[in-house]
Amino acid sequence: MDMQPILSNFALILFVLMVVTGVIWCLDVFVLAKARRRKADAALAEYDARTSKLTADGIKVDSANQRAAIEQAHLRQPTWIEYSGSFFPVIALVFILRSFLWEPFKIPSSSMVPTLLVGDFILVNKYAYGVRLPIVNKKVIEVGDPQRGDVMVFKYPKDMGQDYIKRVIGVPGDTITYEDKRLTVNGKPVQYTPMDDYLDDQHPIYHKQFVEHLPGKENGVAHRILNTEGKRTIDLGAVDNFPNREACDYSYDKFTCIVPPGNYFMMGDNRDNSADSRYWGFVPDKNIVGKAIVVWMNFGNPKRIGGIQ
């Protein structure tokens, strides 16, 4: 069974559950509980009158226990109300945390190797780039903007039901050139430091590994990338006709894109094994989910736990 459609609508499912259980909880607190109290008071008054008559006739009645049992029976919540009241605060807390603060994700592919591995569970900061309304993902409070080098989760422009994770390479107004597997940002070549070859655990092959020094605030961001020997810089046959396609110029082993306002240019760290902005275009601000900040678990490799560079 494909769980992706369910997981992609999890926020909506959670919201509906919160609303339903919340309505039931409020209905019980402000209406149904008072109605049960009135019925209990009426039943107790009837019982007290009957007990008084029996006592007057000289019949001894264990009124304390019976009175408590009658009251408890009338005040007891129906099972569906009891469960709704119990689940509502838990669901509401999860919804608020997940929508406005942090959301967990699992890495499904190798496009961000070596930074993120398949099976990594990551935590995403939902407010780093602004507070957004859940479900509709509309920004209501400005907090900050994505910066070059950030690892960002976003809605895939071609299918808003899918969450993607890539690295921010270009911000609005940037001119990004990728030639012979080397980046140039705003006319300045990005610096690369060679490292030992990287052995891919998923596929028994070695990749060329470099530290890429992306320009940015202060000293920029240094992170590792992979290149696969024998693969071309760009597969022109895989390039889609995406929005703002006219902002990009493609040739045999090179392309240049000017990032439009309100958009971002994204690439995977596993450069030759990543479908990213080179092929399906820019990521609009409205698609942003949040900033990946930490790997909190990998069941196959617990040593992976730690911050994301």
C-alpha positions in Angstrom: 0.0 0.0 0.0 1.4 3.4 -1.0 1.4 5.6 2.1 2.5 8.8 0.4 -1.0 10.2 -0.3 -1.9 9.6 3.3 1.3 11.1 4.7 1.1 14.1 2.4 -2.3 14.9 3.8 -1.4 14.2 7.4 -1.7 17.8 8.4 -5.2 18.0 7.0 -6.1 14.7 8.7 -4.7 16.0 12.0 -6.6 19.2 11.7 -9.9 17.5 11.0 -9.4 15.2 14.0 -8.5 18.2 16.2 -11.6 20.1 15.1 -14.0 17.1 15.6 -12.6 16.1 19.0 -12.5 19.8 20.0 -16.1 20.3 19.1 -17.2 17.2 21.0 -15.1 18.3 24.0 -16.6 21.8 24.0 -20.1 20.4 23.5 -19.7 18.2 26.5 -18.2 20.9 28.8 -20.7 23.6 28.0 -23.9 21.6 27.1 -23.9 17.8 27.7 -22.2 17.9 31.2 -24.7 20.4 32.4 -27.6 18.3 31.1 -26.2 15.2 32.8 -25.9 17.3 36.0 -29.6 18.3 35.8 -30.7 14.7 35.3 -28.5 13.6 38.2 -30.0 16.3 40.5 -33.5 15.3 39.4 -32.8 11.6 40.1 -31.2 12.4 43.4 -34.2 14.5 44.5 -36.5 11.7 43.5 -34.4 9.2 45.4 -34.2 11.5 48.5 -38.0 11.9 48.5 -38.5 8.1 48.2 -35.9 7.5 51.0 -37.6 10.0 53.3 -40.9 8.2 52.9 -39.3 4.8 53.6 -37.6 6.2 56.6 -40.8 7.7 57.9 -42.4 4.2 57.5 -39.6 2.8 59.7 -37.6 1.1 56.8 -33.8 1.5 57.0 -32.2 2.3 53.8 -28.4 2.4 52.9 -28.9 5.8 51.3 -25.2 6.9 51.2 -24.0 4.2 48.8 -27.1 4.1 46.7 -27.2 7.9 46.4 -23.5 7.9 45.2 -24.2 5.1 42.7 -27.2 7.0 41.2 -25.2 10.2 40.9 -22.2 8.4 39.3 -24.5 6.6 36.8 -26.1 9.8 35.6 -22.8 11.8 35.4 -20.8 9.2 33.6 -19.7 10.3 30.1 -20.6 8.2 27.1 -17.6 6.3 25.7 -17.4 8.4 22.5 -17.3 11.6 24.5 -14.8 10.3 27.0 -12.4 9.2 24.3 -12.8 12.5 22.4 -12.1 14.5 25.5 -9.0 12.4 26.2 -7.6 12.7 22.6 -8.3 16.3 22.0 -5.5 17.9 24.0 -3.0 15.4 22.7 -4.0 16.0 19.0 -4.1 19.7 19.5 -0.6 19.7 21.0 0.8 17.6 18.2 -0.9 19.8 15.6 0.5 23.0 17.1 4.0 21.6 17.4 4.0 20.1 13.9 2.5 23.2 12.2 4.3 26.0 13.8 7.5 24.8 15.5 9.1 21.5 14.4 8.1 18.7 12.0 9.9 15.3 11.6 10.7 13.9 8.2 12.4 10.7 6.9 14.9 10.9 4.1 13.7 8.5 1.3 16.4 9.0 -1.4 20.1 9.5 -1.9 20.0 12.9 -3.6 21.4 14.7 -0.5 24.2 12.2 0.2 26.7 12.6 1.9 25.0 15.3 4.0 21.8 13.2 4.5 21.6 9.4 4.1 18.6 7.2 3.2 16.8 6.4 6.5 17.9 9.6 8.4 15.1 11.0 10.5 15.4 14.8 10.5 13.8 17.7 12.4 12.6 20.7 10.4 12.3 24.2 11.9 8.9 25.4 10.7 9.3 29.1 11.7 12.8 29.8 10.5 11.4 31.3 7.2 8.2 32.8 8.6 5.1 31.6 10.5 2.7 30.0 8.1 -0.9 29.0 8.4 -1.2 25.2 8.4 -2.9 23.4 5.5 -2.9 26.5 3.2 0.8 27.2 4.0 0.3 31.0 3.8 2.9 33.1 5.5 1.4 35.5 8.1 4.5 36.6 10.0 7.9 37.4 8.5 10.8 35.9 10.4 13.6 35.3 7.9 14.5 34.2 4.4 16.4 31.2 3.1 20.1 31.7 2.7 22.6 30.1 0.3 23.7 26.8 1.8 20.6 26.2 3.9 19.1 22.7 3.6 15.4 23.3 3.0 12.3 21.2 2.8 9.6 22.4 0.4 6.6 21.2 -1.6 7.7 19.8 -5.0 6.5 22.4 -7.6 5.2 19.7 -9.9 3.2 17.8 -7.1 2.3 19.8 -4.0 1.5 16.5 -2.3 5.2 15.6 -2.2 7.9 17.1 0.2 11.4 17.5 -1.2 14.6 18.4 0.5 17.6 20.1 -1.3 20.2 22.8 -0.6 19.6 26.4 -1.4 22.1 27.4 -4.1 20.5 30.6 -5.4 18.3 33.3 -3.7 16.1 35.8 -5.6 18.2 37.9 -8.0 21.2 35.5 -8.1 22.8 34.5 -11.3 23.7 30.8 -11.1 26.0 29.1 -13.6 26.9 25.4 -13.5 29.6 24.4 -15.9 31.8 21.3 -15.9 30.2 20.4 -12.5 31.4 23.7 -10.9 29.2 26.5 -9.7 29.6 30.2 -10.3 27.4 32.6 -8.2 26.9 36.1 -9.4 30.1 35.9 -11.5 32.3 34.5 -8.8 33.5 30.9 -9.1 32.7 28.8 -6.0 35.8 27.3 -4.4 36.1 23.5 -4.1 38.5 21.5 -1.9 39.1 17.8 -2.9 38.5 15.1 -0.4 39.0 11.3 -0.4 36.6 9.4 -2.6 33.3 8.6 -1.1 32.0 4.9 -1.0 28.3 4.8 -1.5 26.8 2.2 0.9 23.6 1.9 -1.2 25.6 1.3 -4.4 29.1 -0.2 -4.4 30.8 2.6 -6.3 33.1 5.4 -5.4 32.2 9.1 -6.0 34.5 12.1 -6.2 34.0 14.1 -3.1 34.6 17.8 -2.5 34.0 20.5 0.0 32.0 23.2 -1.7 32.3 26.8 -0.2 29.1 28.6 -1.0 29.2 32.4 -0.7 26.9 33.8 1.9 26.7 35.9 5.1 30.0 36.1 7.0 32.2 33.2 5.8 29.5 31.4 3.8 28.7 27.7 4.1 31.2 24.8 3.6 29.6 21.5 2.9 30.4 18.2 1.1 29.2 17.3 -2.4 29.6 14.2 -4.6 30.3 14.0 -8.3 30.1 10.8 -10.4 32.7 10.3 -13.0 31.3 9.6 -16.5 28.1 11.5 -16.0 27.4 14.7 -17.8 27.0 18.1 -16.1 23.4 18.3 -17.3 21.0 15.9 -19.0 19.3 18.2 -21.5 16.7 15.6 -22.3 15.4 15.6 -18.7 14.9 19.4 -18.5 11.2 20.2 -18.2 9.3 23.3 -19.5 8.9 24.8 -16.0 7.6 28.3 -15.0 10.2 31.1 -15.6 12.0 28.7 -18.0 13.0 31.8 -20.0 15.3 32.9 -17.1 17.6 29.9 -17.8 20.0 29.3 -20.7 21.0 25.7 -21.3 23.9 24.4 -23.5 25.7 21.1 -23.9 27.7 21.1 -20.6 26.5 24.3 -19.0 23.5 26.3 -17.9 22.9 29.7 -16.4 19.8 30.8 -14.5 18.8 34.1 -13.1 16.6 33.4 -10.0 13.3 35.3 -10.3 11.9 37.3 -7.3 10.2 35.2 -4.7 11.9 32.0 -5.9 14.9 29.8 -5.0 17.3 27.6 -6.9 17.8 24.2 -5.3 20.3 21.4 -5.8 21.1 18.1 -4.2 24.5 17.5 -2.7 24.7 14.2 -4.7 25.0 16.3 -7.8 24.9 13.7 -10.5 22.1 11.7 -8.7 19.6 14.5 -7.9 16.5 15.7 -9.7 16.4 19.4 -8.7 16.1 23.0 -10.0 18.3 22.1 -13.0 15.5 20.0 -14.3 12.1 21.1 -12.9 12.8 24.7 -12.1 12.6 27.2 -9.2 10.9 26.8 -5.9 8.4 29.6 -5.1 8.4 31.0 -1.5 4.8 29.7 -1.1 6.2 26.1 -1.4 8.6 26.4 1.6 8.0 24.0 4.5 11.0 24.8 6.7 14.7 24.5 7.4 16.3 21.1 8.2 18.3 21.5 11.4 19.2 18.1 12.9 19.3 14.4 12.3 17.6 12.9 15.4 17.7 9.2 14.5 18.9 6.7 12.0 18.0 3.2 13.1 20.6 1.6 10.9 23.4 4.0 12.1 22.8 5.8 15.4 26.1 7.7 15.0 24.3 9.8 12.4 22.6 11.8 15.1 23.7 15.5 15.1 23.4 18.8 13.3 23.1 19.3 9.6 25.8 21.3 7.8 
